[in-house]
Amino acid sequence: MIQTNASKIYNLVGAETVLTEATDLRKYITGISTSFGYVLSDKNGSVFYTDTRYLEGAVKALQGSEISVKKFESLEDILKPYKQIAIPVSKTLYKDYKKLQSFNLEILDSTPAFVSAMSHKEDYELNLIKSACSIADKALVSLLGSIKEGMSENEVAAQLEYLMRKNGASGTSFETIVAFGENSSVPHHETGMRKLKFGDVILIDYGCKYGGYCSDCTRTYLFGDDKKHEDFKKAYASVLQAHNLVKEKVISGMTGSEADAVAREYLKEQGLGQYFTHALGHGIGINVHEFPTLSPKSSDVLLNGMVFSDEPGVYLEGKYGIRIEDSVTLSDDRVLSLTDTDRKLTVL
């Protein structure tokens, strides 16, 4: 039977009724992916209202679960019995908020309940993320031997995405980033038609979805060793050590800023602090970016059962960039990698 979380959210919110429309939150509640629908939960249970595009599939998928399925007719009709409603305010459009106000409803915010529930991964969620990571790992390993001089960034990205699909992914977690040479110095480079040359740095930031859950990984390589990359090699060793220190030192109860400082302070000691221009990491789950945030100003508390990225990097403008990223989880006060391809500097 499909895993659902409607009653969990309803009990955490504590409102008369909980209405959920946002695609990602609806996926978390129902366990199925749709582009339209509302989940309404109250003391009597939960109903997923959707249109004819999804009705048959939803009925089949949710059969025997805590959620019944009905055809959606009118938001005003389904909310008539209630005086109080909880919605995820941060994910609600202003026009939709005003519409709910027009129904004379007291409006509460369900966002904290979702953040709390979704940040701690149940075993089934962790297994889905592990599967997404394993698929991504297999795809990358298959890809590396096929990378040839003259290929474009787009070609490499397309091949990797094909391999992830071939190995069972339902899609990518985000737009795959492939950056050659000087393009690697842009942390979120837009993959394009730059062609691979001997001696280039290759940075690949990629991930896939499995069962609705994401993986996220980055690896950096050299394409042939032209003996002109001694500074790059030293910087790579420093980034790898920063990455590993996070795994050694981060424990439950630390804040996101404390975790970020583990990597950032080491890179400062190596003279690279100014080149670490983004946060250390972010939560991973149904969304590839979610709670918690690991950054210099983050007060988010890291707890056992969370999944997040460990991704220190350095970027020298117009020269090269290096990022080493794993999806990781905190378990018994240990940071465990869920992505597991080789992190040592590899010359392709």
LUMDOSE-919508 format. One record per residue (C-alpha): residue number from 1; chain; x, y, z. Coordinates in nm, 4 decimals, m for minus. Example, Ala and Ser with C-alpha at 12.3 -4.5 7.8 and 13.67 -1.06 7.14 Angstrom:
BEGIN
[rec 1; A; [1.2300; m0.4500; 0.7800]] [rec 2; A; [1.3670; m0.1060; 0.7140]] 
end
This chain:
BEGIN
[rec 1; A; [0.0000; 0.0000; 0.0000]] [rec 2; A; [0.1185; 0.3516; m0.0768]] [rec 3; A; [0.2571; 0.5518; 0.2179]] [rec 4; A; [0.0463; 0.8557; 0.3173]] [rec 5; A; [0.0951; 1.1263; 0.5798]] [rec 6; A; [m0.2408; 1.3030; 0.5988]] [rec 7; A; [m0.3222; 1.2133; 0.9597]] [rec 8; A; [0.0320; 1.2954; 1.0713]] [rec 9; A; [0.0059; 1.6501; 0.9356]] [rec 10; A; [m0.3484; 1.6999; 1.0644]] [rec 11; A; [m0.2464; 1.5972; 1.4172]] [rec 12; A; [0.0605; 1.8226; 1.4103]] [rec 13; A; [m0.1353; 2.1271; 1.2922]] [rec 14; A; [m0.4236; 2.1021; 1.5384]] [rec 15; A; [m0.6699; 2.3074; 1.3336]] [rec 16; A; [m1.0339; 2.2312; 1.2555]] [rec 17; A; [m0.9341; 2.1389; 0.9023]] [rec 18; A; [m0.6141; 2.1351; 0.6964]] [rec 19; A; [m0.6215; 2.2211; 0.3259]] [rec 20; A; [m0.3169; 2.1372; 0.1137]] [rec 21; A; [m0.2760; 2.2340; m0.2513]] [rec 22; A; [0.1014; 2.2863; m0.3025]] [rec 23; A; [0.2325; 2.0132; m0.5343]] [rec 24; A; [0.5238; 1.9013; m0.3153]] [rec 25; A; [0.3233; 1.9010; 0.0077]] [rec 26; A; [0.0364; 1.7197; m0.1614]] [rec 27; A; [0.2875; 1.4580; m0.2774]] [rec 28; A; [0.4096; 1.4196; 0.0805]] [rec 29; A; [0.0559; 1.3719; 0.2085]] [rec 30; A; [m0.0792; 1.1409; m0.0628]] [rec 31; A; [0.2348; 0.9646; m0.1865]] [rec 32; A; [0.1343; 1.0318; m0.5480]] [rec 33; A; [0.2363; 1.3060; m0.7910]] [rec 34; A; [m0.0295; 1.5213; m0.9570]] [rec 35; A; [m0.0324; 1.8723; m1.0972]] [rec 36; A; [m0.3747; 1.9544; m0.9520]] [rec 37; A; [m0.5723; 1.8722; m0.6429]] [rec 38; A; [m0.6574; 1.9541; m0.2828]] [rec 39; A; [m0.6226; 1.7380; 0.0256]] [rec 40; A; [m0.8716; 1.8208; 0.2985]] [rec 41; A; [m0.8152; 1.6688; 0.6425]] [rec 42; A; [m1.0351; 1.6962; 0.9510]] [rec 43; A; [m1.1294; 1.4856; 1.2552]] [rec 44; A; [m1.3200; 1.2449; 1.0296]] [rec 45; A; [m1.0305; 1.1703; 0.7927]] [rec 46; A; [m0.8877; 1.2979; 0.4665]] [rec 47; A; [m1.0167; 1.3427; 0.1134]] [rec 48; A; [m0.8133; 1.4025; m0.2004]] [rec 49; A; [m1.0134; 1.6163; m0.4423]] [rec 50; A; [m0.8857; 1.6140; m0.8012]] [rec 51; A; [m1.0074; 1.6340; m1.1594]] [rec 52; A; [m1.0760; 1.3686; m1.4221]] [rec 53; A; [m0.7135; 1.3630; m1.5405]] [rec 54; A; [m0.6066; 1.1991; m1.2140]] [rec 55; A; [m0.9259; 1.0559; m1.0675]] [rec 56; A; [m0.8913; 0.6958; m1.1858]] [rec 57; A; [m0.5216; 0.6731; m1.1040]] [rec 58; A; [m0.5701; 0.8309; m0.7611]] [rec 59; A; [m0.8539; 0.5966; m0.6688]] [rec 60; A; [m0.6375; 0.2985; m0.7601]] [rec 61; A; [m0.3236; 0.4276; m0.5885]] [rec 62; A; [m0.4981; 0.5273; m0.2639]] [rec 63; A; [m0.7279; 0.2270; m0.2353]] [rec 64; A; [m0.7174; 0.0962; 0.1212]] [rec 65; A; [m0.5263; 0.3998; 0.2512]] [rec 66; A; [m0.6402; 0.6649; 0.4998]] [rec 67; A; [m0.7303; 0.8994; 0.2096]] [rec 68; A; [m1.0492; 0.8751; 0.0050]] [rec 69; A; [m1.0740; 1.0294; m0.3432]] [rec 70; A; [m1.3477; 1.2514; m0.4843]] [rec 71; A; [m1.3942; 1.4611; m0.7951]] [rec 72; A; [m1.3283; 1.8295; m0.7324]] [rec 73; A; [m1.6199; 2.0617; m0.7984]] [rec 74; A; [m1.5778; 2.3832; m0.5993]] [rec 75; A; [m1.3453; 2.5036; m0.3259]] [rec 76; A; [m1.6271; 2.7000; m0.1672]] [rec 77; A; [m1.8430; 2.3862; m0.1482]] [rec 78; A; [m1.5844; 2.1675; 0.0227]] [rec 79; A; [m1.5042; 2.4397; 0.2780]] [rec 80; A; [m1.8655; 2.5282; 0.3706]] [rec 81; A; [m1.8713; 2.3137; 0.6891]] [rec 82; A; [m1.5699; 2.4905; 0.8435]] [rec 83; A; [m1.4947; 2.8083; 1.0335]] [rec 84; A; [m1.1197; 2.7539; 1.0678]] [rec 85; A; [m0.8632; 2.6313; 0.8143]] [rec 86; A; [m0.4876; 2.5741; 0.8103]] [rec 87; A; [m0.2913; 2.6265; 0.4888]] [rec 88; A; [0.0834; 2.6485; 0.4102]] [rec 89; A; [0.0923; 3.0278; 0.3944]] [rec 90; A; [0.4424; 3.0520; 0.2436]] [rec 91; A; [0.3302; 2.8393; m0.0528]] [rec 92; A; [m0.0056; 3.0087; m0.1072]] [rec 93; A; [m0.0546; 3.2724; m0.3763]] [rec 94; A; [m0.1943; 3.6043; m0.2577]] [rec 95; A; [m0.5045; 3.5714; m0.4762]] [rec 96; A; [m0.5762; 3.2281; m0.3300]] [rec 97; A; [m0.5261; 3.3578; 0.0236]] [rec 98; A; [m0.7716; 3.6404; m0.0415]] [rec 99; A; [m1.0217; 3.3930; m0.1847]] [rec 100; A; [m1.0095; 3.1857; 0.1332]] [rec 101; A; [m1.0536; 3.5022; 0.3384]] [rec 102; A; [m1.3670; 3.5783; 0.1390]] [rec 103; A; [m1.5195; 3.2570; 0.2778]] [rec 104; A; [m1.5010; 3.4120; 0.6298]] [rec 105; A; [m1.2575; 3.1474; 0.7507]] [rec 106; A; [m1.0050; 3.1870; 1.0292]] [rec 107; A; [m0.6741; 3.1074; 0.8576]] [rec 108; A; [m0.3844; 2.9355; 1.0358]] [rec 109; A; [m0.0422; 2.8397; 0.8973]] [rec 110; A; [0.0366; 2.4694; 0.8460]] [rec 111; A; [0.3931; 2.5368; 0.7254]] [rec 112; A; [0.5668; 2.4596; 1.0590]] [rec 113; A; [0.3986; 2.1195; 1.0733]] [rec 114; A; [0.5206; 2.0315; 0.7239]] [rec 115; A; [0.8747; 2.1524; 0.7972]] [rec 116; A; [0.8880; 1.9453; 1.1150]] [rec 117; A; [0.7454; 1.6304; 0.9561]] [rec 118; A; [0.9342; 1.6456; 0.6272]] [rec 119; A; [1.2746; 1.7266; 0.7770]] [rec 120; A; [1.2844; 1.3983; 0.9681]] [rec 121; A; [1.2903; 1.1120; 0.7208]] [rec 122; A; [1.0984; 0.7949; 0.7945]] [rec 123; A; [1.2624; 0.4655; 0.6967]] [rec 124; A; [1.0621; 0.4428; 0.3744]] [rec 125; A; [1.1705; 0.7952; 0.2770]] [rec 126; A; [1.5338; 0.7245; 0.3509]] [rec 127; A; [1.5159; 0.4078; 0.1407]] [rec 128; A; [1.3726; 0.6028; m0.1541]] [rec 129; A; [1.6495; 0.8646; m0.1250]] [rec 130; A; [1.9095; 0.5868; m0.1049]] [rec 131; A; [1.7663; 0.4384; m0.4230]] [rec 132; A; [1.7794; 0.7773; m0.5974]] [rec 133; A; [2.1429; 0.8120; m0.4883]] [rec 134; A; [2.2315; 0.4613; m0.6040]] [rec 135; A; [2.0769; 0.5236; m0.9459]] [rec 136; A; [2.2702; 0.8496; m0.9811]] [rec 137; A; [2.5935; 0.6776; m0.8766]] [rec 138; A; [2.5506; 0.3992; m1.1324]] [rec 139; A; [2.4709; 0.6469; m1.4073]] [rec 140; A; [2.7807; 0.8574; m1.3379]] [rec 141; A; [3.0102; 0.5557; m1.3338]] [rec 142; A; [2.8647; 0.4440; m1.6676]] [rec 143; A; [2.9063; 0.7930; m1.8097]] [rec 144; A; [3.2722; 0.8554; m1.7288]] [rec 145; A; [3.4206; 0.6120; m1.9773]] [rec 146; A; [3.2182; 0.7627; m2.2614]] [rec 147; A; [3.3323; 1.1250; m2.2152]] [rec 148; A; [3.5421; 1.2226; m2.5172]] [rec 149; A; [3.7254; 1.5312; m2.6336]] [rec 150; A; [3.5003; 1.7502; m2.8484]] [rec 151; A; [3.1788; 1.6581; m2.6681]] [rec 152; A; [2.9702; 1.9551; m2.5560]] [rec 153; A; [2.8474; 2.0157; m2.2023]] [rec 154; A; [2.4953; 1.9539; m2.3314]] [rec 155; A; [2.5917; 1.6172; m2.4762]] [rec 156; A; [2.7440; 1.4994; m2.1486]] [rec 157; A; [2.4412; 1.6209; m1.9519]] [rec 158; A; [2.2011; 1.4488; m2.1912]] [rec 159; A; [2.3920; 1.1213; m2.1693]] [rec 160; A; [2.3941; 1.1328; m1.7895]] [rec 161; A; [2.0222; 1.2059; m1.7742]] [rec 162; A; [1.9533; 0.9186; m2.0142]] [rec 163; A; [2.1584; 0.6827; m1.7974]] [rec 164; A; [1.9739; 0.7879; m1.4831]] [rec 165; A; [1.6429; 0.7194; m1.6567]] [rec 166; A; [1.7749; 0.3883; m1.7878]] [rec 167; A; [1.8645; 0.2839; m1.4341]] [rec 168; A; [1.5161; 0.3589; m1.3016]] [rec 169; A; [1.4924; 0.7314; m1.2277]] [rec 170; A; [1.1609; 0.9044; m1.2913]] [rec 171; A; [1.3415; 1.2267; m1.3804]] [rec 172; A; [1.6090; 1.4670; m1.2628]] [rec 173; A; [1.6109; 1.6456; m0.9271]] [rec 174; A; [1.7086; 1.9701; m1.1012]] [rec 175; A; [1.8638; 2.0839; m1.4280]] [rec 176; A; [2.1900; 1.8929; m1.4658]] [rec 177; A; [2.4981; 2.1141; m1.4506]] [rec 178; A; [2.7968; 2.0202; m1.6652]] [rec 179; A; [3.0736; 2.2815; m1.6751]] [rec 180; A; [3.4005; 2.2542; m1.8672]] [rec 181; A; [3.7165; 2.4529; m1.8021]] [rec 182; A; [3.6598; 2.8157; m1.7033]] [rec 183; A; [3.2833; 2.7577; m1.6867]] [rec 184; A; [3.3342; 2.5550; m1.3689]] [rec 185; A; [3.4104; 2.8766; m1.1793]] [rec 186; A; [3.0376; 2.9651; m1.1955]] [rec 187; A; [2.8752; 2.7604; m0.9153]] [rec 188; A; [2.5434; 2.7265; m1.0996]] [rec 189; A; [2.6677; 2.7436; m1.4568]] [rec 190; A; [2.4041; 2.7043; m1.7267]] [rec 191; A; [2.5040; 2.3955; m1.9235]] [rec 192; A; [2.5724; 2.4898; m2.2839]] [rec 193; A; [2.7677; 2.4139; m2.6008]] [rec 194; A; [3.1240; 2.4641; m2.4695]] [rec 195; A; [3.3281; 2.1722; m2.6071]] [rec 196; A; [3.5645; 1.9617; m2.4029]] [rec 197; A; [3.9392; 2.0077; m2.4516]] [rec 198; A; [4.2402; 1.8212; m2.3177]] [rec 199; A; [4.3377; 1.9610; m1.9774]] [rec 200; A; [3.9903; 2.0920; m1.8934]] [rec 201; A; [3.8332; 2.0775; m1.5505]] [rec 202; A; [3.4951; 1.8998; m1.5614]] [rec 203; A; [3.2372; 1.9790; m1.2931]] [rec 204; A; [2.9175; 1.7725; m1.2917]] [rec 205; A; [2.6309; 1.8548; m1.0526]] [rec 206; A; [2.3482; 1.6057; m1.0968]] [rec 207; A; [2.0715; 1.4157; m0.9237]] [rec 208; A; [1.7601; 1.2157; m0.9964]] [rec 209; A; [1.4226; 1.1309; m0.8506]] [rec 210; A; [1.3002; 0.7904; m0.7438]] [rec 211; A; [0.9588; 0.7396; m0.5867]] [rec 212; A; [0.9262; 1.1171; m0.5680]] [rec 213; A; [1.2451; 1.1668; m0.3634]] [rec 214; A; [1.5668; 1.3366; m0.4733]] [rec 215; A; [1.9392; 1.2752; m0.4811]] [rec 216; A; [2.2058; 1.5444; m0.5232]] [rec 217; A; [2.5737; 1.4941; m0.5981]] [rec 218; A; [2.8653; 1.6877; m0.7484]] [rec 219; A; [3.1996; 1.5576; m0.8718]] [rec 220; A; [3.4924; 1.7461; m1.0243]] [rec 221; A; [3.7476; 1.5887; m1.2596]] [rec 222; A; [4.0420; 1.6681; m1.4832]] [rec 223; A; [4.0174; 1.5643; m1.8466]] [rec 224; A; [4.3782; 1.4675; m1.9106]] [rec 225; A; [4.6662; 1.6011; m1.7060]] [rec 226; A; [4.8486; 1.8774; m1.8948]] [rec 227; A; [5.0780; 1.9389; m1.5911]] [rec 228; A; [4.9398; 2.2935; m1.5641]] [rec 229; A; [4.7018; 2.2333; m1.2769]] [rec 230; A; [4.9176; 2.2228; m0.9624]] [rec 231; A; [4.7168; 2.5014; m0.7937]] [rec 232; A; [4.3947; 2.3228; m0.8884]] [rec 233; A; [4.5213; 1.9963; m0.7388]] [rec 234; A; [4.6140; 2.1648; m0.4103]] [rec 235; A; [4.2774; 2.3369; m0.3937]] [rec 236; A; [4.1021; 2.0090; m0.4716]] [rec 237; A; [4.2785; 1.8396; m0.1798]] [rec 238; A; [4.1635; 2.1220; 0.0487]] [rec 239; A; [3.8014; 2.1013; m0.0658]] [rec 240; A; [3.8044; 1.7245; m0.0178]] [rec 241; A; [3.9425; 1.7635; 0.3338]] [rec 242; A; [3.6745; 2.0233; 0.4142]] [rec 243; A; [3.4116; 1.7817; 0.2835]] [rec 244; A; [3.5494; 1.5002; 0.4988]] [rec 245; A; [3.5762; 1.7181; 0.8115]] [rec 246; A; [3.2017; 1.7805; 0.7918]] [rec 247; A; [3.1443; 1.4055; 0.8001]] [rec 248; A; [3.3795; 1.3695; 1.0960]] [rec 249; A; [3.2594; 1.6600; 1.3111]] [rec 250; A; [2.8923; 1.7337; 1.2485]] [rec 251; A; [2.6605; 1.5851; 1.5103]] [rec 252; A; [2.2969; 1.6117; 1.6111]] [rec 253; A; [2.2182; 1.9363; 1.7894]] [rec 254; A; [2.4558; 2.1532; 1.5889]] [rec 255; A; [2.3108; 2.4485; 1.4013]] [rec 256; A; [2.3421; 2.4960; 1.0296]] [rec 257; A; [2.5898; 2.7781; 1.0893]] [rec 258; A; [2.8075; 2.5595; 1.3121]] [rec 259; A; [2.8150; 2.2854; 1.0487]] [rec 260; A; [2.8965; 2.5377; 0.7749]] [rec 261; A; [3.1829; 2.6727; 0.9872]] [rec 262; A; [3.3520; 2.3306; 0.9986]] [rec 263; A; [3.4244; 2.3490; 0.6261]] [rec 264; A; [3.4504; 2.7268; 0.5955]] [rec 265; A; [3.7086; 2.7729; 0.8712]] [rec 266; A; [3.9299; 2.4993; 0.7270]] [rec 267; A; [3.9196; 2.6555; 0.3811]] [rec 268; A; [4.0087; 2.9925; 0.5360]] [rec 269; A; [4.3135; 2.8304; 0.6970]] [rec 270; A; [4.4158; 2.7101; 0.3514]] [rec 271; A; [4.3820; 3.0606; 0.2056]] [rec 272; A; [4.0664; 2.9654; 0.0138]] [rec 273; A; [3.7924; 3.1059; 0.2341]] [rec 274; A; [3.7094; 3.3960; 0.0019]] [rec 275; A; [3.6469; 3.1515; m0.2821]] [rec 276; A; [3.3845; 2.9488; m0.0926]] [rec 277; A; [3.0927; 3.1570; m0.2135]] [rec 278; A; [2.7830; 2.9536; m0.1241]] [rec 279; A; [2.6356; 2.7662; 0.1709]] [rec 280; A; [2.7671; 2.4281; 0.2819]] [rec 281; A; [2.4403; 2.2480; 0.2255]] [rec 282; A; [2.0625; 2.2138; 0.2222]] [rec 283; A; [1.8005; 1.9607; 0.3156]] [rec 284; A; [1.7039; 1.6961; 0.0595]] [rec 285; A; [1.3785; 1.5043; 0.0298]] [rec 286; A; [1.0767; 1.5429; m0.1964]] [rec 287; A; [1.2380; 1.8752; m0.2852]] [rec 288; A; [1.6069; 1.8991; m0.3667]] [rec 289; A; [1.6250; 2.2126; m0.1514]] [rec 290; A; [1.4361; 2.2035; 0.1758]] [rec 291; A; [1.4856; 2.2368; 0.5530]] [rec 292; A; [1.7477; 2.2495; 0.7052]] [rec 293; A; [1.9884; 2.5065; 0.5616]] [rec 294; A; [2.3609; 2.4788; 0.6402]] [rec 295; A; [2.4921; 2.8312; 0.5948]] [rec 296; A; [2.6829; 3.0993; 0.7894]] [rec 297; A; [2.3613; 3.2545; 0.9262]] [rec 298; A; [2.1465; 2.9445; 0.9687]] [rec 299; A; [1.9976; 2.8727; 1.3107]] [rec 300; A; [1.8328; 2.5518; 1.1839]] [rec 301; A; [1.9126; 2.2655; 1.4213]] [rec 302; A; [2.0475; 1.9453; 1.2669]] [rec 303; A; [1.8944; 1.6289; 1.4075]] [rec 304; A; [1.9298; 1.2567; 1.3572]] [rec 305; A; [1.7069; 1.1414; 1.0725]] [rec 306; A; [1.7668; 1.4469; 0.8547]] [rec 307; A; [1.9069; 1.4270; 0.5021]] [rec 308; A; [2.1124; 1.7143; 0.3611]] [rec 309; A; [2.4029; 1.7928; 0.1303]] [rec 310; A; [2.7709; 1.8300; 0.2220]] [rec 311; A; [2.9071; 2.0448; m0.0601]] [rec 312; A; [3.2016; 2.2738; 0.0081]] [rec 313; A; [3.3500; 2.4386; m0.3002]] [rec 314; A; [3.5947; 2.7006; m0.4228]] [rec 315; A; [3.5578; 2.9096; m0.7387]] [rec 316; A; [3.8332; 3.1177; m0.8966]] [rec 317; A; [3.6716; 3.3484; m1.1480]] [rec 318; A; [3.7597; 3.2690; m1.5077]] [rec 319; A; [3.9912; 2.9853; m1.4051]] [rec 320; A; [3.8251; 2.6869; m1.2416]] [rec 321; A; [3.5758; 2.5714; m0.9823]] [rec 322; A; [3.5760; 2.2704; m0.7509]] [rec 323; A; [3.2768; 2.1248; m0.5681]] [rec 324; A; [3.2564; 1.7886; m0.3940]] [rec 325; A; [2.9013; 1.7094; m0.2861]] [rec 326; A; [2.7329; 1.4107; m0.1286]] [rec 327; A; [2.3784; 1.3572; m0.0135]] [rec 328; A; [2.4210; 1.2549; 0.3512]] [rec 329; A; [2.2109; 1.1637; 0.6527]] [rec 330; A; [2.2621; 1.2047; 1.0259]] [rec 331; A; [2.2227; 0.8718; 1.2022]] [rec 332; A; [2.3278; 0.8060; 1.5634]] [rec 333; A; [2.5307; 1.1282; 1.5560]] [rec 334; A; [2.7260; 1.0168; 1.2507]] [rec 335; A; [2.7153; 1.1717; 0.9053]] [rec 336; A; [2.6721; 0.8895; 0.6545]] [rec 337; A; [2.7087; 0.9320; 0.2784]] [rec 338; A; [2.4193; 0.8186; 0.0619]] [rec 339; A; [2.6054; 0.8994; m0.2622]] [rec 340; A; [2.9206; 0.6960; m0.2922]] [rec 341; A; [3.1162; 0.7504; m0.6141]] [rec 342; A; [3.4914; 0.8075; m0.5765]] [rec 343; A; [3.5767; 1.1486; m0.4315]] [rec 344; A; [3.9509; 1.1365; m0.4929]] [rec 345; A; [4.0743; 1.3496; m0.7804]] [rec 346; A; [4.0350; 1.1446; m1.0957]] [rec 347; A; [4.1973; 1.2224; m1.4298]] [rec 348; A; [3.9727; 1.1016; m1.7100]] 
end
